[in-house]
Amino acid sequence: MSVRSATTPTPAEVDTAVEGFRLWPGALDAAGQAALVAEVFARLRDAPPYRPVTPGGRPFSVEMSNFGPLGWVSDRAGYRYQATHPGTGHSWPAIPDALLDLWRDTVDWPEPPDACLVNLYRDGARMGLHQDRDEADLGAPVLSVSLGDAAVFRIGPAEGGRTTSLRLNSGDVCALTGPARLARHGVDRVLAGSSRLIPGGGRLNLTLRRAGLNPD
């Protein structure tokens, strides 16, 4: 089953001062978004979202889960990828085919993603500026899919300096490629009530990566 629009949009020109940041506005149409959300929540029944803690013991404000051979986790032992859900001990569900299709259609990379982080934003959740750098190959792109409530996304160069804020709407897809791979990025806030797509309200962010590690 494909949940993509009939054609994959051309990346939009976005002035972020970060070379390699790519944005496809409305890459998923309304029907595709609804189908993907239904599939995501069906798979989350086997890998319930939970609130991890930082190595310092501070809880994240977002709920997380994963799809794929590897999943990103955080606890007092540190940030890492592992093959099993920390609560259930079971393997993560497979990455939906629709997301694998998006990866093939948007990023120029020969290998498929082996990890999909699921972030569920509810009740004022946000994500501070950070870099995605726990993967074995930092040359592989990162692809992100936004579903549900719109978000104010912030991005800046890896070495520091000016950041740019932009709105990500439901169905938008963006990628960190090339020089943008280690860009600092985060979600300042979610615009509650801007979408009715997510059951119970909120925002889903699905982030595809090449962790490039051997599962535990």
C-alpha positions in Angstrom: 0.0 0.0 0.0 1.3 3.4 -0.9 0.3 6.5 1.0 2.2 9.0 -1.1 0.8 11.8 -3.3 0.6 10.9 -7.0 3.9 12.7 -7.5 6.6 13.6 -5.1 6.9 17.4 -4.9 10.1 19.2 -5.8 12.0 20.4 -2.7 11.1 23.9 -1.8 13.7 26.7 -1.6 14.1 27.6 2.1 16.5 30.2 3.4 17.8 28.5 6.5 21.5 29.4 6.1 22.1 25.6 6.3 23.2 24.1 3.0 21.7 20.6 2.5 18.4 21.2 4.3 15.6 20.1 2.0 11.9 20.5 2.4 9.0 18.9 0.5 5.8 20.8 1.5 2.7 18.6 1.3 4.6 15.5 0.2 1.8 13.4 1.6 -1.8 14.3 0.6 -4.7 14.1 3.1 -5.6 10.5 2.2 -1.9 9.5 2.5 -1.6 11.2 5.8 -4.6 9.4 7.2 -3.5 6.0 6.0 0.0 6.4 7.4 -1.3 7.6 10.8 -3.6 4.6 11.0 -0.7 2.3 10.2 1.6 3.9 12.7 -0.9 3.6 15.6 -1.6 0.0 14.6 2.1 -0.8 14.9 2.5 1.1 18.1 0.2 -1.4 19.8 3.2 -3.7 19.8 5.7 -1.0 20.8 3.8 1.5 23.1 5.2 5.1 23.2 6.9 5.9 26.4 8.7 8.9 27.9 12.5 8.2 28.1 14.9 10.1 30.4 18.2 11.8 29.6 21.4 10.4 30.9 21.1 12.9 33.7 17.6 11.6 34.6 15.5 14.3 33.2 12.3 13.1 31.4 11.7 14.0 27.8 8.5 15.9 27.2 7.7 13.8 24.1 6.7 10.2 24.0 8.8 7.9 21.8 8.9 4.6 20.1 10.6 3.1 17.1 10.2 1.0 14.0 12.8 -1.0 12.2 15.7 -3.3 13.1 17.1 -0.7 15.4 15.5 1.9 17.7 17.0 5.0 19.3 16.7 5.0 23.1 17.8 7.2 26.0 18.2 6.4 29.7 20.8 6.9 32.4 23.2 4.6 30.6 23.3 7.1 27.6 22.0 7.6 24.1 22.2 4.5 21.8 20.5 2.2 19.3 19.1 -1.1 20.3 17.0 -3.9 18.8 14.3 -4.1 21.4 11.7 -2.0 23.1 13.0 -1.1 26.6 9.6 -1.7 28.2 8.4 -4.9 26.4 11.7 -6.4 25.5 10.3 -7.2 22.1 11.8 -6.3 18.7 10.5 -3.1 17.2 7.8 -3.3 14.5 8.9 -3.1 10.9 9.1 0.3 9.2 6.0 0.9 7.1 6.4 0.5 3.4 5.1 4.0 2.7 8.0 5.4 4.6 10.5 3.3 2.7 8.9 4.6 -0.5 9.4 8.1 0.7 13.1 7.5 1.5 13.6 6.1 -2.0 11.8 9.0 -3.7 13.4 11.8 -1.8 17.0 11.1 -0.6 19.8 10.0 -2.8 21.1 7.1 -0.7 21.7 3.5 -1.9 20.7 1.8 1.3 17.3 1.8 3.1 16.8 3.2 6.6 17.3 0.7 9.4 15.7 2.9 12.1 12.6 5.0 12.4 12.2 7.1 15.5 8.5 7.9 16.4 8.0 11.1 18.4 4.6 11.8 19.7 4.1 15.4 20.8 1.2 16.1 23.2 0.3 18.7 25.9 3.0 21.3 25.2 5.8 18.9 24.4 8.9 20.3 22.6 12.4 19.3 21.5 15.4 21.3 22.3 18.2 22.1 19.8 20.3 19.0 19.2 22.3 17.1 16.6 21.6 13.6 15.3 25.1 12.0 15.8 24.6 8.6 17.4 24.7 6.8 14.0 27.7 4.9 12.7 27.7 6.7 9.3 27.1 10.4 9.7 27.1 10.8 5.9 23.7 9.1 5.5 20.8 11.5 5.3 18.0 11.9 7.9 14.5 12.1 6.6 11.6 13.5 8.8 7.8 13.2 8.2 5.4 15.6 10.0 1.8 14.5 10.8 -0.9 16.2 12.8 -0.6 19.6 14.4 1.8 22.0 12.8 5.1 22.7 14.6 7.6 25.6 14.8 10.8 24.0 13.7 14.2 25.6 14.3 17.5 24.8 12.5 21.0 26.2 12.5 24.5 25.4 11.4 26.4 22.6 13.2 29.1 25.0 14.3 26.7 27.4 15.9 25.4 30.8 14.9 22.1 32.1 13.6 19.1 29.7 13.6 16.0 29.9 11.4 12.5 29.0 12.4 9.9 27.7 10.0 6.5 26.1 10.2 6.2 22.4 9.4 2.6 21.3 8.5 1.0 17.9 8.4 2.3 16.0 5.3 5.5 18.0 5.1 8.7 16.0 4.7 12.2 17.4 5.3 15.8 16.0 5.1 19.2 16.7 6.6 21.7 16.0 3.9 25.3 16.8 3.2 26.5 19.8 5.2 23.1 19.9 7.0 23.5 16.3 8.3 24.8 17.6 11.7 22.8 20.7 11.8 21.4 21.8 15.1 17.6 21.4 15.1 14.6 21.2 17.3 10.9 21.9 17.8 10.1 25.1 19.8 6.4 24.5 20.0 3.5 22.6 18.5 0.5 24.6 17.4 -2.2 22.7 19.2 -5.5 22.3 17.4 -4.1 23.1 14.0 -5.0 19.6 12.8 -7.5 16.9 13.7 -5.5 14.1 12.2 -4.0 12.5 15.3 -6.4 10.7 17.7 -6.5 12.7 20.9 -4.7 15.6 19.2 -1.0 16.3 18.9 1.8 15.8 16.4 3.6 12.7 15.1 7.2 13.1 13.8 8.7 10.0 12.0 12.5 10.2 11.6 14.2 7.8 9.3 17.9 7.1 9.7 20.7 4.8 8.8 22.0 3.8 12.2 24.4 1.4 10.5 25.0 -0.7 13.6 24.6 -4.4 14.3 21.4 -5.1 16.3 22.1 -6.4 19.8 
